Amino acid sequence: MRFPNWLDVYGDKSFRGDCPREDVELATFWNQLCPELRKRAWHTENEGKRNHEKSRMKGQLKGVSDIVVIGAPPLIIEMKRQDHTKSRWQDGQLEFLKACHEAGAMVCIALGYKSALEAVEEWKSILQLEKT
């Protein structure tokens, strides 16, 4: 995978080897996320085939990131496998991340659940700095 310069990447981009699938990493992330943040975080199911009814919905965003946490600024995380060469960009993902970045959100790629949790901790520290 190639990462644009404006997009922060959490994790070791040089890692190659066996690693869990993205859905396993996401499940582990949600299990590790503190209950306070789970109340204002969600995952949008974008993978797989969309049924006919969903595809007719107007205004449906394409490429919505895996993890969205409400805050000021919001945190937008796209989860990829720890070995990012085993991951692919889906249609609209970069465009969604760019739009959120330009709107002032903290956006990033996390290579595995541990990297996503690191991004959350950094985001929380940014929120604390802005309160002072």
Buried (B, 14 or more C-beta within 10 A) or exposed (E): BEBEEEBEBBBEEEBEEEBBEBEEBBBBBBEEBEEEBEEEBEBBEBEEEEEEEEEEEEEEEEBBBBBBBEBEBBBBBBBBBBBBEBBEBBEBBBEBBBBBBEEEBBBBBBBBBBBBBBBBEBBBEBBEEEEE
